[in-house]
Amino acid sequence: MVTIWHNPKCSKSREALKLLEEKNSALAVFKYLDTPPSRGEIEELLQKLGISARELMRTKEDLYKELGLAKVDDESALIDALAAHPKLIERPILIEGNRAVIGRPVEKVIAFLG
C-alpha cells in the first residue's frame, strides 16, 4: 500500500494523487494539514527519505522566513518546527514500506511507482 502525504490545494500533490489512482494502487491519503504528523512520524519519515529536516522543509514559505529557520542548525529544533507547522513540509510525499520519496518533480512519482 502506498500512502501519500497530500495537500489538496497543491497542484503537484493533486497530480501525484491522480497518478496513484490511475495505477490502481492500494492507496491511503494522509491530509497532513488536517491531522498534523507527530514528531515521531516526522522522524520516521526522514529516516525513510534519507534526508535532513531542512531538506523536508519548504524554505520559500513566508513562515520559514518569519520563524528564522534559515539560522537554525539544530536538527531537533527543525523537526519540532515541522511538527508545529506542517505547512512547512514539502509535498507530496509517497511512502511504501520502508521507502519514501518527495514527489517533485512528478517524474519522481513515476519512478517510485515504477
Order of alpha helices (4+ residues) and beta strands (2+ residues): beta-alpha-beta-alpha-alpha-alpha-alpha-beta-beta-alpha
